[in-house]
Amino acid sequence: MLTLLADTSANGMEGIVTQLTSGVTADLLFGTVSKIFPFIVIMIGFSFGYKVLRKAVKGASKGKVGV
């Protein structure tokens, strides 16, 4: 995992920039994104379904169909 300022040769902002540029790679970034992607897809589907369900329930109380 990425640890900031693990290299004591450069302190301050230079150390942070060095750690970020050497620690964050495309493989690491997309590896992390690929692990959380199923969760993101499920949450988008759930929120869409929840929105449609709320709209249907709200319309049903007024005798309307608004899906």
ABEGO torsion letter per residue (X at the ends): XBBBGABAABBEAAAAAAAAAAABBAAAAAAAAAAAAAAAAAAAAAAAAAAAAAAAAAAAAAGBBAX
